[in-house]
């Protein structure tokens, strides 16, 4: 009887989606640099007891807002600093995206079609792998999708609904806390132009209901206000530098041609996307939803695959209709599921390793008073892998790097040190600082590739992606 009741439960597809996403999510190593960077930030906040300000190597890190880190911190409390825990935020985002699709499809076509829509979404490789990749893209995609679905329900032609509107603004606030201003801009671009074309001026006025705006402010604003009060220059760096200048200027990394997402989206949703040309012939709000987001992210030169994740919900809706009644629908679904499942062990087997081996070796040898130094590569996951109680130092010619405008991982640390100059001096070591520190009490452990090692460094362990060295105390030290 209980099993029968569970099978009939309307929420069962959502439970199955969660199990599908989680099952293999902790299997592969930490991907670098992104997963190491963002997982490392969450681990630092947990280790240091600092939940408010994100830090990278102990320095304030304002590239992204904190919601992903908060989710991962909660997961690390339960699971420890494991690969599964640091992927908790994208897993949550993928599930939220699935929830939004399920709500939208059930409202249109009923429970059975909502289940089919969710099954189709689940086997899109871009969705499946995006839900298991620790960065901010899937989390913001989930909140954006919920915001659009809730806003459409709130502004329906038949009746405006304040509860759904407050939910839409709450989702936008959480999207803002997930990745920034796109959490508000993209839902607005999807929903508002449709109302303008339809000349639904009353709905436009209702969209700005004071109660809904108050919900948004209560959820989103406290963290941003606190950061501006505690860190001079936060607004300029977070809003102007990381949003407007990154969107409009060509000096940032990941430059791609304008047609990048036009290729990425079909490839990332194979084999279901074989029916995408037929799906795109259907005009309507879903097509606008898809096209406006692709166009928005196609304008700047800097592009990453994850930017297109907010299009997955309208893509799934369009593909569902395009495959309805087609003979090969089940075969396409099975092929998509096989691709998703096969990708994880393939990445684990042939993908680049993390620094777990070097981290374990360092953890075994580290004693009180020892210091850890990094050189040459962004070993962002090392503090997490080695369970370091204090951030490592990074050796480079920082005076030269400060004069260069390249968008590099060193630039991230230089920018972070602007908000904590005193602490920055303890993290950003120059060769002169190293010469002084080598005569101080305690050992210095260097993590670097062999090509970046110092001439007198003594190798301790050659890992798969880096080597642990010990720096001997110079004979000239008193």
C-alpha positions in Angstrom: 0.0 0.0 0.0 2.8 2.5 0.9 4.7 1.7 -2.2 1.6 2.2 -4.3 0.9 5.6 -2.6 4.5 6.7 -3.3 4.2 5.7 -7.0 1.1 7.8 -7.2 2.5 10.8 -5.4 2.7 13.9 -7.7 6.1 14.9 -6.2 7.8 11.5 -7.1 9.3 12.8 -10.4 11.0 15.6 -8.4 12.4 13.1 -5.9 13.7 10.9 -8.8 15.3 13.9 -10.4 17.2 14.6 -7.2 18.4 11.0 -6.9 19.4 11.0 -10.6 21.5 14.2 -10.2 23.2 13.1 -6.9 24.0 9.5 -7.7 27.3 10.1 -9.5 28.0 13.7 -8.4 30.8 12.9 -6.0 32.6 10.4 -8.2 35.0 12.5 -10.2 37.9 14.6 -8.9 37.7 18.4 -8.3 37.9 20.2 -11.6 40.4 23.1 -11.7 40.5 25.9 -11.5 36.7 26.6 -11.1 35.6 23.9 -8.7 38.8 24.3 -6.7 38.4 28.0 -6.5 34.7 28.1 -5.5 34.9 25.0 -3.3 38.0 26.5 -1.7 36.2 29.7 -0.9 33.4 27.8 0.8 35.8 25.7 2.8 37.7 28.8 3.9 34.5 30.5 5.1 33.6 27.3 7.1 37.1 26.8 8.5 37.5 30.4 9.5 34.0 30.8 10.9 33.5 33.7 8.5 30.1 33.3 6.8 29.6 36.9 5.7 32.6 37.8 3.5 33.8 35.2 0.9 37.6 34.8 1.0 40.2 33.3 -1.4 43.4 32.5 0.4 42.1 34.6 3.3 41.5 37.7 1.1 38.0 39.2 0.4 36.8 37.7 -2.8 34.0 39.6 -4.5 33.9 38.2 -8.0 30.5 36.6 -7.1 27.9 36.9 -4.3 27.8 34.4 -1.4 24.7 32.1 -1.9 26.7 29.3 -3.5 29.2 29.3 -0.7 26.4 29.3 2.0 24.8 26.3 0.4 28.2 24.5 0.2 29.0 25.4 3.8 25.8 23.8 4.9 26.6 20.6 2.9 30.1 20.5 4.3 28.7 20.6 7.8 26.8 17.4 6.9 29.3 15.6 4.6 32.7 17.1 5.3 34.8 18.9 2.6 34.1 16.3 -0.1 33.6 16.7 -3.8 29.8 16.0 -3.4 29.5 18.7 -0.7 31.2 21.4 -2.8 28.8 20.5 -5.7 25.7 21.0 -3.4 24.9 24.4 -4.9 24.8 23.4 -8.6 22.8 20.3 -7.6 20.3 22.5 -5.9 20.2 24.8 -8.9 19.5 21.9 -11.3 16.7 20.6 -9.0 15.2 24.1 -8.8 15.3 24.4 -12.6 13.6 21.0 -12.8 11.0 22.2 -10.3 10.3 25.3 -12.4 9.9 23.2 -15.5 7.6 20.7 -13.7 5.4 23.6 -12.4 5.2 25.2 -15.9 4.4 22.0 -17.7 1.9 20.7 -15.2 0.0 24.0 -15.4 -0.1 23.8 -19.2 -0.7 20.1 -19.8 -1.2 18.2 -16.6 0.8 15.8 -14.4 1.7 13.2 -17.1 3.2 15.8 -19.5 5.0 17.4 -16.6 6.6 14.1 -15.8 7.7 13.7 -19.5 9.1 17.2 -19.5 11.2 16.5 -16.4 12.4 13.2 -17.9 13.5 15.0 -21.1 15.3 17.7 -19.1 17.1 15.1 -16.9 18.9 13.5 -19.9 20.1 16.7 -21.6 23.9 16.4 -21.0 24.3 20.1 -20.6 21.7 20.0 -17.7 23.1 16.8 -16.1 26.7 17.8 -16.2 26.0 21.5 -15.3 24.2 20.3 -12.2 27.4 18.5 -11.1 29.9 21.3 -11.8 30.7 23.5 -8.9 30.4 27.1 -10.1 27.6 29.7 -9.9 26.0 29.1 -13.3 23.5 26.4 -12.5 22.4 27.9 -9.2 21.5 31.2 -10.8 19.8 29.4 -13.7 17.6 27.6 -11.3 16.5 30.8 -9.6 16.0 32.6 -12.9 13.8 29.8 -14.2 11.7 29.8 -11.1 11.4 33.6 -11.2 10.1 33.6 -14.8 7.6 30.8 -14.2 6.3 32.5 -11.0 6.1 35.9 -12.8 4.2 34.4 -15.7 1.7 32.9 -13.2 1.5 36.1 -11.3 0.8 38.2 -14.4 -1.6 35.9 -16.1 -4.3 37.4 -18.3 -7.1 35.9 -16.3 -6.0 37.1 -12.9 -3.1 38.8 -11.2 -1.7 36.9 -8.2 0.3 38.7 -5.5 1.6 35.5 -3.9 3.2 34.3 -7.2 4.6 37.8 -7.7 6.2 37.9 -4.3 7.6 34.4 -5.1 9.0 35.8 -8.4 10.8 38.7 -6.7 12.1 36.4 -4.0 13.5 34.1 -6.6 15.2 37.1 -8.3 16.7 38.2 -5.0 18.2 34.7 -4.5 19.4 34.8 -8.1 21.0 38.1 -7.4 22.7 36.5 -4.4 23.8 33.6 -6.6 25.6 35.4 -9.4 24.7 39.1 -9.5 22.5 41.4 -11.6 21.6 38.9 -14.3 19.4 37.4 -11.7 17.1 40.4 -12.2 18.0 41.4 -15.7 17.2 38.1 -17.4 13.8 37.5 -15.9 12.9 41.1 -16.8 14.0 40.6 -20.4 12.0 37.4 -20.7 8.7 38.7 -19.1 8.4 42.5 -19.6 8.8 42.8 -23.4 5.9 40.3 -23.9 3.7 42.5 -21.7 4.7 45.6 -23.7 3.9 43.9 -27.0 0.6 42.8 -25.7 0.0 46.3 -24.2 -0.8 45.0 -20.8 -0.1 48.1 -18.9 -2.0 47.1 -15.8 0.2 43.9 -15.5 3.3 46.1 -15.9 2.2 48.3 -13.0 1.3 45.2 -10.9 4.7 43.7 -11.5 6.2 46.5 -9.4 3.8 46.0 -6.4 5.3 47.5 -3.2 5.0 44.3 -1.2 6.8 42.3 -3.9 9.6 44.9 -4.0 9.8 44.8 -0.2 10.3 41.0 -0.3 13.1 41.5 -2.8 14.8 44.1 -0.7 14.6 42.1 2.5 16.1 39.0 0.9 18.8 40.6 -1.3 19.9 43.9 0.1 21.4 43.1 3.6 24.5 41.3 2.3 25.3 44.0 -0.3 24.8 46.8 2.2 27.0 45.0 4.8 29.8 44.6 2.2 29.7 48.2 1.2 29.8 49.3 4.8 32.7 47.0 5.6 34.7 47.3 2.4 35.3 50.7 0.7 35.1 50.3 -3.0 32.9 47.2 -3.0 30.2 48.7 -5.1 32.6 49.9 -7.8 34.4 46.5 -7.9 31.4 44.2 -7.8 28.9 46.2 -9.9 31.0 48.3 -12.2 34.0 46.0 -12.7 32.5 42.5 -12.5 29.3 43.4 -14.3 29.4 46.4 -16.6 33.1 46.5 -17.5 33.2 42.7 -17.8 30.2 42.7 -20.1 31.2 45.6 -22.3 35.0 45.4 -22.5 37.2 43.0 -24.5 40.1 42.7 -22.0 38.7 39.8 -20.1 39.4 36.1 -20.6 37.3 33.5 -22.5 36.8 35.4 -25.7 34.5 33.5 -28.1 32.8 34.4 -31.4 29.3 35.7 -31.5 27.9 32.3 -32.6 29.4 30.4 -29.7 26.1 29.6 -27.9 24.3 28.8 -31.2 26.7 25.9 -31.4 27.0 25.0 -27.7 23.3 24.7 -27.0 22.5 22.1 -29.7 25.6 20.1 -28.9 25.0 20.2 -25.2 21.4 18.9 -25.6 22.0 16.0 -28.0 20.4 13.8 -29.0 17.1 15.5 -28.1 18.2 18.6 -30.0 18.0 16.7 -33.3 14.4 18.0 -33.2 15.5 21.6 -32.3 15.1 23.0 -35.8 11.5 21.8 -35.8 11.0 23.2 -32.3 12.3 26.6 -33.3 9.6 27.0 -35.9 7.1 27.3 -33.1 6.7 31.0 -32.3 5.6 32.1 -28.9 6.8 33.2 -25.4 9.0 30.1 -25.0 10.9 30.9 -28.2 11.4 34.5 -27.0 12.6 33.2 -23.6 15.3 31.1 -25.4 16.4 33.7 -28.0 16.6 36.7 -25.7 19.0 34.9 -23.3 21.2 33.5 -26.1 21.3 37.0 -27.6 22.1 38.7 -24.3 25.1 36.5 -23.7 26.3 36.5 -27.3 26.9 40.3 -27.3 30.0 40.4 -25.0 33.3 38.7 -26.2 33.7 36.8 -22.9 31.7 33.6 -23.0 31.5 30.4 -21.0 29.4 27.3 -21.6 27.5 27.7 -18.3 26.1 31.1 -19.3 23.5 29.5 -21.5 22.1 27.3 -18.7 19.1 29.6 -18.1 17.8 28.6 -21.6 17.4 24.9 -20.7 13.8 25.3 -19.4 12.4 26.9 -22.6 14.5 24.5 -24.6 13.0 21.5 -22.8 9.5 22.9 -23.4 10.1 23.4 -27.1 11.7 20.0 -27.5 8.9 18.3 -25.6 6.4 19.5 -28.1 8.7 18.8 -31.0 9.1 15.1 -29.9 5.5 14.5 -28.9 4.2 11.5 -30.8 7.5 10.9 -32.7 8.5 7.3 -33.1 12.1 7.8 -32.0 11.3 9.7 -28.8 12.1 6.8 -26.4 15.3 6.0 -28.3 16.5 9.6 -28.1 15.7 9.6 -24.3 17.6 6.4 -23.7 20.6 7.7 -25.8 20.7 10.9 -23.8 20.6 9.0 -20.5 23.5 6.8 -21.6 25.5 9.8 -22.6 25.0 11.5 -19.2 25.9 8.4 -17.3 28.9 7.6 -19.4 30.4 11.1 -19.2 31.1 10.9 -15.4 33.4 7.9 -15.4 35.0 9.1 -18.7 35.8 12.5 -17.0 37.1 10.7 -13.9 39.3 8.4 -16.0 40.6 10.8 -18.6 40.1 14.3 -17.2 42.8 16.3 -15.4 43.4 15.3 -11.8 43.1 17.6 -8.8 45.6 18.1 -6.0 44.2 15.5 -3.5 47.4 13.5 -3.4 49.6 16.5 -2.7 47.1 17.8 -0.2 47.1 14.5 1.7 50.9 14.3 1.8 51.0 17.9 3.1 48.4 17.2 5.7 50.4 14.3 7.1 53.6 16.4 7.4 52.4 19.8 8.5 53.4 20.8 12.0 52.5 23.9 14.0 54.6 26.9 12.9 55.0 25.5 9.4 54.1 27.7 6.4 52.8 26.6 3.0 53.9 28.4 -0.2 52.5 28.1 -3.7 54.2 29.0 -6.9 53.4 29.1 -10.6 49.9 27.5 -10.8 46.5 28.4 -9.1 46.4 25.6 -6.5 42.9 26.8 -5.4 41.8 23.5 -4.0 44.9 23.0 -1.9 43.6 24.5 1.4 40.6 22.2 1.1 42.6 19.1 0.1 45.2 19.6 2.8 42.6 20.9 5.4 44.9 23.9 6.1 43.9 25.9 9.1 45.5 29.1 7.6 45.7 30.2 4.0 48.9 29.5 2.0 51.1 32.2 0.7 51.7 32.7 -3.1 55.1 33.5 -4.4 55.4 35.8 -7.5 56.9 39.1 -8.6 53.7 41.0 -7.5 55.2 44.4 -8.3 55.4 43.5 -12.0 52.1 41.7 -12.1 50.3 44.8 -10.6 51.3 46.8 -13.7 49.8 44.3 -16.1 46.1 44.3 -17.0 45.7 40.6 -17.9 42.6 38.8 -16.6 44.5 36.1 -14.7 44.2 34.2 -11.4 47.0 36.4 -10.0 44.9 39.4 -10.9 42.1 37.9 -8.7 44.4 37.8 -5.7 45.7 41.3 -6.4 42.2 42.7 -6.6 41.2 40.8 -3.4 44.2 42.2 -1.6 42.9 45.8 -2.2 40.2 45.1 0.4 42.6 43.8 3.0 46.1 45.3 2.3 47.7 44.2 5.6 46.6 40.6 5.2 47.5 40.8 1.5 51.1 41.4 2.4 51.1 38.1 4.3 49.7 36.2 1.4 51.4 37.7 -1.6 55.0 36.9 -1.1 57.7 38.5 -3.2 61.2 36.9 -3.5 62.5 39.4 -1.0 59.8 38.3 1.5 60.7 34.7 0.9 64.3 35.4 1.7 63.4 36.8 5.1 60.9 34.1 5.9 63.3 31.2 5.2 65.3 32.2 8.3 62.2 32.3 10.5 61.2 29.4 12.8 59.3 26.5 11.2 59.5 24.7 7.9 58.3 26.1 4.5 56.5 23.7 2.3 56.4 24.6 -1.4 53.7 23.3 -3.8 54.6 23.8 -7.4 55.2 22.0 -10.7 58.8 20.9 -11.2 59.3 23.7 -13.7 58.3 26.3 -11.1 60.3 24.9 -8.2 63.1 26.8 -6.6 66.6 25.6 -7.3 67.3 24.2 -3.8 63.8 22.9 -3.1 63.9 19.2 -1.9 61.1 17.1 -3.6 58.9 15.2 -1.1 56.1 13.8 -3.3 55.5 14.0 -7.0 51.7 14.2 -7.4 49.6 13.8 -10.5 49.4 17.6 -11.0 51.9 19.2 -8.7 54.8 18.4 -6.5 55.4 18.9 -2.7 58.8 20.3 -1.9 60.5 21.3 1.4 62.6 24.5 1.4 65.8 24.0 3.4 66.9 26.6 5.9 69.8 28.6 4.3 73.2 28.1 5.9 73.6 31.9 6.2 70.6 32.2 8.6 71.7 33.2 12.2 
